[in-house]
Amino acid sequence: MTTQQRSDISRAATEPLREDIRLLGGILGDIVREQAGPEVFDLVERARVESFRVRRSEIDRAELATLFVDVGVDSAIPVIRAFSHFALLANLAEDLHRERRRMVHVRAGEPPQDSSLAATYAKLDAAQLDPEAVGEALSGAQVVPVITAHPTETRRRSVFEIQSRITELMHRRAHPERDPAEIDLELRRQVLALWQTALIRLSRLRIQDEIEVGLRYYDAALFEVVPRLNASLRQELRRRWPDAGLLPEPMLRTGSWIGGDRDGNPFVTADVVHRATHRASATALDRHLHDLERLEQELAMSARLVTVSPDLAALADASGDESPSRADEPYRRAIRGMRARLTETAIAILGDDTARLSSAALTDTGLDPYRAPDRLLADLGVMDASLRSHGDDVIADAHLATLRESVQAFGFHLAGLDLRQNSEVHEEVIAELFAWAGVHSDYRSLDESARVALLAAELRTPRPLTRPGTEFGERTTSELAILAAAAAAVDDIGPGAIPNCIISMCTSVSDMLEAAVLLKECGLLVPGSDRPAPNVVPLFETIEDLRGGAATLRAALAVPEYRALVDAHGGLQEVMLGYSDSNKDGGYLAANWALYRAELDLVEAARDTGIRLRLFHGRGGTVGRGGGPSYEAILAQPPGAVSGSLRITEQGEVIAAKYAQPPMARRNLEALLAATLESTLLDVEGLGADADDAYRLLDDLAERARVAYSALVHETPGFVEYFTTSTPVAEIGALNIGSRPASRKPTRAITDLRAIPWVLSWSQSRVMLPGWYGTGTAFESWVADDPARLATLTDLYERWPFFRTVLSNMAMVMAKSDMGLAARYSELVPDPDLRARVFGRITEEHARTVRMYREITGNDSLTADNPALERSIYNRFPYLEPLNHLQVELLRRYRAGDDSDLVRRGIQLTMNGLATALRNSG
């Protein structure tokens, strides 16, 4: 089938999507004309029409750019807002269409689609698995999406809520229960409200704001979806293997980095850690109180009509509720007591912040608080057993069952907050503490073996290194305060509040032991105690560190004091893999293969040392930072790398795309669970006896790609200047985008730049370099016009999920690139020779990579295996064109000295609009 035929079929199948886009775009256009005036509307329309003419090659791109050369910034901003709002509305329409198409397949009786749990269950049934093997493989099973802060997701809550209302109205419009004209009028009201609501804040986003942004997804979708998915999953697996003892704990939980990730972020303080943990706790407690309140309204059974269990009667009597109106309503009285006790729990944890709870509180009852979620679960279990004892199973299986699942999944902490800090900071703090305590005057001068010996000895003793009132340097004082706040959160809320301590740029055993000593110093780790301490999690990020990760882990486990910490967690060791810095270090193919090799080595190390390995994948939204479809990415992991457990970061605008609405949340969480089950229980690698040959081939290709990438990024004179002047990276740091500084250190070095602005900058300029550069050279140089070698790569593409996913994700990001627009950004480089030299190499490698992709896969286009992306590019990528041209024009003015508030705001709006439109840009 040709590209044109495929496009014609796709357009016919997606006519409802195009109708939705026309409807929402038409409403927006009318509002722009009315609110911004006919001149702005005419400029928007001219830009839209000319952008489509550019796509049809009817005019040169330079002609469209001239539209904005002399435009006043006061006119440019409403134009930017118009196209940014269109991107928001187009996203909404595409999400609705995906949901609509899925229902069409279901109603047609088609087999369930891959990435759904229904499809996974069918695969598991066909495999006829041994129950004992299933039970062992899923022991301790856990899937945890971890929400992180991100500078490309700066939408305000008000914008988020308006989008939700528009989505609901579009649902109603598809199934009208009232006059469609009324719905259209309400849609107009909401789009008008969206137009008159600022997309971005005037001030820099604070971590406090980011905390609230992360929490909003619980009420939006996660509270509804997570408990139901856990219940459904447990039921389906136990039905298949009733004697395997599966999932005594929820498989699906949530985590967060927002407020605990202080690597390169000086704004994370002790107060921020307290706020992050306690606002999360308040969110969970408020939900539980709300659900109890609803249960109290529903369970009005009279003791005159049902006979409750003795345990339930005792629970009711202990509630202290003496209201005559509830005298014969034991369930209501029991729930009143539970509400009262949970209110006391909230008061104990939150103090004055209890006033922020929306649920009705029951105070002054004289009841003791619940000290842990399992006490509340025990009371809910009494209620469940009593209901079933008099035949009310159907009632027990409704809201009560959901509440029990919710308490199990979210506890009193909601989501575990990970602490993360750079290993260099840990080393600096330990050195100062050791010097003050007389352990060693110059710790940093010691070699690795001496450091390990000193740190191991410190882990054998409970004595502290400090005493109250001791004065240290600013860094040490801040770190100790943060750790003390984390310990206080554990005391207040429970161990689930702070589950992990992650060590960025971990290169050695001493890096891991330093973190453990600091946990001991704040009381989170008590030598010889059975109190669970946070997991010490090494994060291997660079190519070199990934290669040495397994050796580092083996050496750490050989230290008895460290092995004791792992054994205290049931032999579980978590290791985090960094997709971002490895890519920045060695390029796309080299990083992906280094990660695969690292996982193979870590799996072998875990098997040899007798530990359970859980991998934490630090994936970003874009392909250059490990992004892409989660289902395929998990299936592309090597054998043994998943083993029932998976943690994965969710970042930026991708979070809204996945978790803003319950249907989307369920679909994406199902994909994580489905892929984890398949990777754990089925052979998905597909290489068999050819694995070693394939591994050696990828070793060769990855090194070729790394050399090509390094030749440009690390070895080309002037490359840093080209990057900083041809992209908006400098403005990302200067403007109010996110709370975190753009660089870990105040330098211009690529190595010190954070991965997010590195990738975001190339995405904004439409080069997308981190998602492909060097791969074409690697393939071309290895194939060398040898048809047999090309056939080998084609065979791997067809058989090996890892290789297929690498090429598919690369094609996705290259489809979003645009060398014509990238050329406009290159014109911002003052040095014409540098511009020609670097941009020339980029365009040559881009063409080479596209050609090799087509030859290996047999696909005639980059979107051949991604019809959803093909639709998106066709329907709305021309609307991105004006945003790019306006960004270039405003960057030019800003760098020429016009740093007015309006120019700054215009640049920020273009960044936000492009990030929204590209969806996985940072």
N, C-alpha and C positions, 0 to 999 in steps of 0.2 A: 504494500500500500504506500502510495506517495505521500509526501508531507501535505500536499494540497488536499488529497482525498481524506486524510486523517483529520485535517483542520475543518473540512466541510462537515464531516460526521460529528466532530466535537462541537462545532457551532450549533448544529441542529439539536444535539442533545442538551445543550446548555442555553437554549433560548429563554427559559425561565430566569436564569441568572442574568442574562442581558436585559430582560424586562425589569428585573429588580434594580439593576444598576441605572437603567434609563429613568425609572421612577424616582429613585433617591437623588440622582444627579439633576433631574429636572427640578425637583423641589429646591435643591441647593442653589441651582442657577437662578431661580425666581427670587430667592432670598438675597443672593448676592446683588442682583439688580436693584432690589428695593432698599437694601441696607447700606450698600457701598456706593450705589449710584451707577448710572448708565455707562460712564466712562470706564470704570473698573470692570464692569460686566463685559463691555466690548473688548477690553484688553484680555480678559480671561478667555472669551470666546475665540478671539483671534489666535491666542496662544494654543488653545485646544485644537483648532482647525489646522493650524500650521504644523503642530506636532504630528498629527495624523498624516499630513502631506510629507513630512520627513520620513515617516515609516514607509510610505509608499514610494519613496525616492523621487518625489515630484519636485522637491526643492532641496537645496543644500542646507545643512544644519546651521551654517553661518547666517543664513537669512533669518531663521527663527531667533538667533541670538541677538540680532540687531533690534528686535522688539523691546529689549530691556536695557539697552545701553544708556539711553537718556531718561529712563523712567524714574520719577521721583520715588524716594523710599516710602513716602506716605501712600503712594499708589501700589508700590511693590508688595507691601505687607499684606493688604487684603487679597492680592493675587496669590501670594504664597499660602495664605490661610484657606483660600478657596480650593486649591489643589490638595492641600493637606487634609481638609475636611472630606474631600472626595475620596482620598485614600482610606480614611477611616470608614466611610460608608461602603466603599467597595470591599474592604475586608469583611465587613458585616454581611454583605450580600453573598460573598464567596463561602463564608462559614455556613450560612443558611442553605446554600445550594448543596454543599457537601452532605449536610444532614438530610436534605430532600432526596438526593441521589441514593443515599444509603437506605432510606425507607423504600424507595422504588425497588431496589434489589431484594429487600426483605419480602415485600408484598408479592413480588414475582416468584417467590419460592426458590430463589437461587441459593446455592450453598453459601454459608457464611464467609465473609471476606477475611483474608489473612490479616492478622493483628487484632482480631476479635477473639474473646475468650471462647466463643462458640466454635470457631474454627480450630482453636488449640485443643479443646476437649475432643473434637473429632480425630485429630492427629494422635492424641494420647490413647484414645480407644483403639485405634488401628494398630498401635505399636504393641499392645498386649504386654504391658510392663509388669514386672514382678512387684507385688505390694511391699515387700520388705525393702527392696532397692529404692522404691519411691519414698518410703518413710525415712530412710537414711538420707537420701538426696535432699529432701525438703525439711530436714531437721534444722530448726532455727531460721527458716525461710523468712526473708525480709526484703521488701522493695520500698525504697525511700526516695521520692523526689525532694530535692533540697532547694528551696527558693532563695535566690540571692538578689542583692541590689544590682542595678545596672543603669548606666547613664542614658541609654537609648529608650528607656521606659520612664518618661517623665510626665505622663498624663495625670492630670489631677483627678481626684475622686469624683468631682462633679461631672467631668467629661465621661468618665467610666460609667457613671450611673445613667447619664443620658443615653449612651450607647446601649445599655441594657434595656432601657425603655423602648428604644427604636427596634431592637431585636424582638422584643415581645410583641410590639405592634405589627411587625412584619409576619410573625407567626400567626397572629389573629387575622391578618389580611388574607393569608393563604387558606384559612378555615374560618370564614366570617360568621360570627354569631350575632353581629349587628350590622347596620348599614355600612357598606364599604366606604361610602363618602365620609362618614364620621371618622373612620379609622384614618383615611387619608388626611383629614383635617388635623387629627391629633399628631400624625406623622409630621405634618408641616410645623405644628407647634414645637415639637421636639427638635427638629432640624434647626428651627429659628433659635431655640434656646442654645443649641450646640454652637451656632454661629456667634452668638453673643457671649459665649463663655470662653475665657482665655484658655488656649491649649496648654500653655506652659506658665510656670511661675516667674515672677519678676526677680525673685531672689534665688540664690543657689539652693538647690535641694539639700535639705539637712537629713542626717541619718534618722532623726525622729520622724521625718516625713516618709522616708523609705520603709521604716518599720510599719507605719500605718498602711502604706501601699501593699506591703506583703500580706498583712492581716486581712485585707478586704476580700481576698479570694476564698477565705473560709466561709463567710456568709454568702458569697456569690455562688459557690458551687461545692467546695470540699466537704463542708459539714453534711451536705445531702448525699454526696456520691461515695465518699470513702467508707462509711459504715456499711452501706448497702453492698458495695463491691466485696468487702471483707466477708460479709455474711454469705453472699452468693458463692464466692470462691470456696469457702470452707465447706459449704453444703455440697457443691458439685464434686470436690475432691474426695470428701468422706463417703459420698455415695458410691464412688468408683472403688475406693480402697478403704472400706470401713474399719479394718483392723490395723491400719498403718499408723494410727495416732497422729493424724495430720493437723497442723496449724492450731496448736493450743493457744497461740498468741496471734494477733492480727498480722497478716503478711504485709499489708499496705499501711505505711505510716508516713508522716511528713517531717521535714526538717527545715532549718533556716540558717543562713549565714548573716542575716541583716542585723547588725549591732554586735556581732561577735568576731567578724572578719576584720582584723586590724592590720593586716599585711599591707604596709604602705599607706594606711589611712590614719592620720593622726587625730581624726575626729571621733574615733571610737574610744570612749572613756569608761570609767567605772559606772558613771551615771547612765551611760548609754546601754551598757550590759544589763544594768538593773531594769531600765525601761523596756528593753527588748524582751527579757524573760518574764517580767511581771505583766506587760501588756498582752503577751501571748497567753499567760495564765488567766488573765481576766477574760480574754476572748473565749477560752475553753469553759471556764466556770460559768460565764454568762449563758453559754449555749446549754450546758447541762441544767442550769436552773430553769431556763426557758422550757426545756423538754419535760422536766419534772412538773412544772406548772401546767403544761398541756396534759400530761398524764393524770394529774389530779382532777382536771375537768372531765376527763373521759371515764375514769374508773370509779363510777358512782355505785358499784354493786352494794347491795344491802345485805347485812348479816342475817336479815329475816328471810332472804331468798337463796343465799349461797353459804356454804360452810367453808370458811377459810382454814388454812393450815395453822397449827399451833404457833409455828414460828412467825407467821404473818400477824397473828393476833398479838403476840408478844411485841412485835415491832410497832404495831398500832398503839398498844398500851404505853410503850416507852416514849411515844412522841410528845407527850405532855399536852396534846390537843384535847381540850375539854369542851369544845364547842358543841352545844346541844344539837345543832343542825347536822353534825357529822357523827353523832353518837352511834348510829348503826351502819356507818360507812367505813369499815376497817381499812380499805385500800387508801382512801383519801386521808385518813388519820396517819397511816404509815408514811404516806408521801409528804404530808405536812412536816413530820419529824425529819425526813430526809432533806427536805428543802431547808429546814432550820439548821440542820447540821452542816449542810453545804454552804449556807450563808455564813456560818461561823468559820468555815474553812476559808472562804473568800476574805473575811475580815482579818483572819490570821495572816494570810499571804499578802493581801493588797493594802491593808490599813486604810488610809484616807481615800485611796483610789476606788474603794468599794462603791463610792457614790456614782462612779461612771457606769456601773452595771445597769443594764436596761431592764432586767428581770426583777420582779417584785421580791424584795428581801424579807426574810422572816427573822427578826432579831429578838433579843431579850427572852429567849425560850429556856435558857439554862442548860441547853444540850451542848455536848462536846463536839468540836469539829471533827470531820473526817481527816485523819492524819495521812492517809494514802488512798489512791483511787481504788485499791482492791477492797477496802472497807465499804465503800459505796457500792462496788460491784457485788459484794456479798449480800447487801440489803436488796439490791435489785434482783439477785438470784432467788432470794426468799420470795419475793413478789412473783417472779416467773413460776416457781414451783407451785405456789399456792393457786395461781390462776389455772394451771394445768390440772391440779388436783380436782377441780370441779368442772372440768371440761371446757375451759376457756382458752384452748390452745390457739385458736384463731386470733384472739385478742392479744395473747402473749407474743405472738409472732409479728405484731404490728409495731406500734410506736415504742413499746417497751423493749422489744428486741433491738430496734434501731438505737435507742438510748444506751443499752448495754454495749453494743458494738462501738458507739461513739466514745464512751468512757474508756473502753479498752484501747482504742486507737489514739485518743487524744489525751487521756489522763487528766491531770490538773495542769499540765505544762503546754499542751497543744502541739508544739513542735520542738524537737530538740535543737537548741542553739549551739552550733559548733563554734569553738574558739579557733582562730587561725592567726599565726604570727610567723614571720620570717625567721629562719634558723639563726641568722646573724644577730637578730635582736635577743633571742634566747641566750646566745653565747655572751653577748655584752652584759646582760643582766647577771648571769651566773658568775662571770668574772668579777663583777663588783661585789656580789654577795660573798663569794669565796674569799676575796681580799679582806672584806670587813670582818668576817667571822674567823679569820686566821687559818682557813683551810689551805689556801695557796695564794701567795701574793701576786702571781702573774699567770693566771690560768691560761690565758690566750697564747702564752709562749710554749705551752706543753704540746708534745706530739699526740697523735690519736690514742695510742695505747695508754699513755699516762692519763689522759683525760678520762678515758673509759674507766680506768681503775679508780680514779678519784670520785667520779660520779656514782659508780656502783657502790662504793663504800658509803656514800651519802644516802643511798637508797636503803641501806641496811639499818639506819638509825632514825628514830623518830624525832631527834632533837632538831629544833628550828635553826636557821641561819641568821635570823634577825630577831629583834625584840621591838615591842611597841615604842614609838617615838624616835626610832633611828632615822637619820636623814641620809638619803641617797641622792644620786643624780636624777635629773628629770625623767629620763627614759625608765630607769629602774623603779622609781616611785610610781610612775604611771602603770607599768606592767604589774607591779605587786597590787596596786589598787584594783586593777581590772580582775586579776585572779581572785582577790578577796571578794569582789562583787559576784563573781561566778560561784564561789563557795557559799556565799550567802543565799544565792538563788537556789542552790541545791538544798540547803537547810530549809528554806521557805517552801519550796515547791516539790522537791524530790529529785532523785538522780536523773530522771528523764529530761530535766531542764538543760543540763550541760552534758551531753553524751560523749563528745569527742574533743580532743585537742590536736589540731592539725598543724604540721610543721612544713611551711613553705620552703622551697629550695633545700630540701633535706638531702644531704650528701654523705652522711656518715652515721655510725652508731652513736657517737657522742651527741649528735644533733637530737637523736631520739631520747637519750638519757637526760639531756639538759631539760627537755620538756617535762619529763617525769619528775625530776628534782623540783622544778618550779610548782608542779601540781602538789607535791608533798609539802612544799613550803607554805602553801595557802590552805592546806588541810583537805584538799580534794583527794589526795592519795595518802593513806595511812599505812605505813609498813606493818605487815603482820596482821592487818585488820581484814575482816570479811566485807567491809564496806566497799561497794563497787566504785572504782575510780573511773573518770573519763578515759576512753580509749586513747592511747597515744598513736597517732596516725601519721606516718611519713608521707609526704607529698613529693613524688618524683616528677620533675617538670622538664628539664632539659634533655636533649638526646643522650648526653653522656650519663646523666643521673638515671634515666630509664634503663640504660644498658647495665648499670651497676646496681640497680634497685634490689634484685634478688640476693646478690652478695651482701649488700648492706643488711637486708632482713635476716639472712642466715647468721651473720655475725652478731646482730642484736639478740637473737634468740639463744645464742650460745652464752650470753651473759646471764647467770642464774637469777640475778635480781630483776632483770627485764622479763625473763621467761616467767617468773612468778606473777608479774602483772598480767601477762597474756593468759596464764592458767586461771587466774582469778575471774576472767571473763569466759570461762568454759573453753579455753584454747582458741578463742577468736582473735584474729589479728586483721585489722582493717588497713588497707593501703590505698592511698589516693593517687590517681594518675592524672597528670596535667596535660591537657590537650592544647592549651593556648601557648604556653611558653615553648613547648617542644616544637610547635609549628613555627613560631617566630624565630626559633633557633635554627631549624634545619629545613623548613619548608613542608609542604602538604604531604607528599608521598613519604618522605623520610620520617616525619613525625608519626604518621599513621602506622608505618611498619615498626618503628621503634616501640610504639605502644603495644602492638601485637606481640612482638618478641618479648617485651618486658612481662606481659601477662603469662606467656608460656613459661618463662623462667620463674616467675613468682608461684605459679601453680606447682611446678616441680619442687620448689623450695618448701612450699607448704606440705606437700606430700612427704618429702624426706624428713621434715621436722615434726610431723604429726600435729599440725595446727589446722584450724579452719580459717580459710582466707575469704575475706569480703573485700571486693574492689569498689572503690568510690571513683566514679568517672567525672572529672571536672570538665564537662562539656559546655561550650558556650552556645549562643543561638545560631551563629553562622558556621558554615562548613569549615572555615579557617580556624575555628576554635572547637572543632569536634561536633558541630551541629549536624542537622539532617534528621530524617525520620527515625524516631527512637526504636521502633520495632526492628527495622533492618539493621540498625547499628548494634543492637544487643545480639541479634542472631549472628552478626559478623565477628563476635568475640571468639577466641580460640577455645578448644575443648577444655572443660574444667574451670574456666575463668568466672563463670557465673555461679554455679553450685547453689542455686536457690536464693542467693542474696545479691542485692544490687543497690547501690546508692548512686544518684546521678543529679547533677546540678541543673536547675531550670533558671534561665536568666532573661531579664529584660523584656522586650516586646513579645518574646516567645511565650512568656508566662500568661499574658493576656490572651494570646491566640489559643492557648491550651486550656486555661482554667477560669475564664471569665464567665462561662455559662455551663450549667450542669451537663448538657449533652456532650459538649466538647471535652469537659473534664472527664466524663466517664469514658469516652472514646480513647483519650490519650492515656489515662491510667490503665485501661484494659490493655492497651498496646504494651505498656511496661510489664504488666503481669503476664500477658500471653508470651512475650518474648523470653521472659525469665523462666517460665515453665518449660518452654520448648528447648531453650539452651541447656537447661539443667537435666531434662529427662530424655531428650532425643539427640541423635547424632546429626548435627546441623552443618558441620564443617564440610563434609562431602568430598574430602581429598583422599581418604583411605591411605593406601600404601604410597601414594604420590606426594604425601605431605612434605617429606624432607626435601624433595626436589623443588617443590613450590617455594618452600622457605628459602632455599639457597638462591633461587631466582629473584625473589623479592629483596634479599640482602643486596644483590647486585643492583637491581633497579633503584632501590632506596638510596644507595650510595651515589649513583649517577645523578639522581634528582637533587640530593643534598649538595653535591659539588656545583651543579648548575645554579641552584638557589643562592648558595653562599657567594658565588662569583658575582652575582648582582648585588645582594643585600649587604654582605659583609666585606666585600673586597673592591667594589667599584668606587673609585675616588669621587666624592661629591654626592653619593647616593643619599646620605642623610639630608643634605640640602635639597635634593630633588624631592624627597618624600615630604619634608616639612613645608615646602613651598607649593607643591602641586596638590596637596590634600589639606583639609581643614584641621589637621592634628593640633596645630598651635592654638586654634580657636576653641577646640574641645577643652583644653586646659584653662583658657582665659575666660570662657563664657560659663554661665551657670548651668552646667550639665552634670548632674550627679554630685554626690558628696565627696567622692574619692579623687585625689589628685591624679593627673594623667600619668605621672611617672613615680616610680618608687623612690628615686633619688633626683635631686635637682641637676640633671645632666641632659644632654641631647643624644646620648647613646641609645641605639636601638635596643640593646640588652636591658637597659634600665626602664624603658618605656613599658607601661602596662599593656597587656595583650588586648584589652578591650579598645582603647583608642587606636592602637595599631590596626586592628581589623576594621573598626568603625570608619576610620579615615579612608582606607582603600575601598570600602563599600560606598561611602558617600561619593567618592570620585568615580565610581562605577568601574574600577579596575578589578576589584575583588582578588588582588594578587595573592593573599595568603591561602586561597582555596584552590590554587592550581599551578602556580609558577614552579618550573623545574620538571614537572611530570612529563611534558611533551618531549623535552630533550632526553630524559631517561628512556622513554619508550623508543624514540627514533634511533638513538645511538645503539641500543641493544638489538633492535630488530635489524638495522643495517640492510634493508631491502631483501632480507631473507624470508621467503614465504613461510617456511617451516617455523621460524621463530614467531612470526605474526600469528600463525595458527595456534601456537602454544599459549600466547596471551589470550586469544579468543576462547580457547578451551577453559582456561582459568576463569575468565569472565562468566562463562556459562555454568561452571561447576562450583565455584568457591564463593560463598556469601561475602567474605571479607573483600575480595578483589572486586566483586560486582558492586558492593556498596561504596567502595572508594571511588570507582569510576562514575557511579550514578550521582553521588554527592558532588563530585567535581563538575559533572555536566550541569547539575542544578545551579551551582554558583556561577559557572561560566555563562549560562543562559541569561543570568541577571547582569552580567558585565556588558559594557558597551564601549568599545574602543573609540568610537566617534565622540562620545561624551567625554571619555577620558582624555582625548586630545585637547578638549576645551580646558580641562584642568591643567594640563601640561603647559598651557600658555601662561599660567601664573608663575612659572619658573623664570626668574630674571635672566639667567645665563642661557643663551640660545644653544651653545655647544653642549652643555650638560643636558638640556632638554632633549635635543635630538639624539644624543648618545643613549640615555637611559630609556626614554620612551620608545625609541626604535627597538631596543632589545625586548621591551615588554610586548610590543605589538607582534614582533617576530615569534616570540615564545607562545603568545596567545594563539596565533594562527597554527603553529606547529602542534600545540596541544589539542586543538579542535580536530585537526586532521587525523592525529593518531587515535583519538577517541573514536572517531567514525570508523577508522580502519579496523580497530580491535573489536568493537561492538557490532559493527554492521548497521548501526543506526544512521539514518540520513540526517538527523537533527539532534540537537542537545536535549530536546524535550520529548524524544520519541517514547521513553519509558515513564514519562511524568505528565500525563494529560492535564492534571490540575494546574501545574505550572504553565503549561502551554496555553490554557484558557486565560490564566491570569495575565500572562505577557500580552496576549492578543487583546484582551478587554481593557487593560488599564495601564500598561507600561508607557503608552504615549503621554499619559497624564503626569508621569514622573519627569518628563523632559523639561517642562518649564521650571520645575523646582531645581533641577541641576543648573540650568542656565542662570537662574536668579541667584543661586548660591555662588557661582563663579563671579558674577557681577558684583555682588555685595562683598565677597572676599577681596576683590580687587580694590574696592573703595575703602574697606576697613584697613587694608595694608598700606593704602596710600595716605592714611592719616585721618580718615573720617570714622572716628570711633564713637559716634553718637549713639544714644540709647536705641534709636530706631534701627540703625544699621546692625547693631549687636543683636537686637531682638529678631530682626529679619534673618540673620544667619542661623540663629538658634532654631527659629521656626522651620527653616529649610532642612536642618538636620533632623528635627523631629518628624517632619513630614516624610522625608526619604526613608528614615528608619521604619516608620509605620508602614509605608508602602512596600518596602522590600521584605518586611516581616522578620527575617532572620539576618540582620545586618551587623550585629555586634556581639 
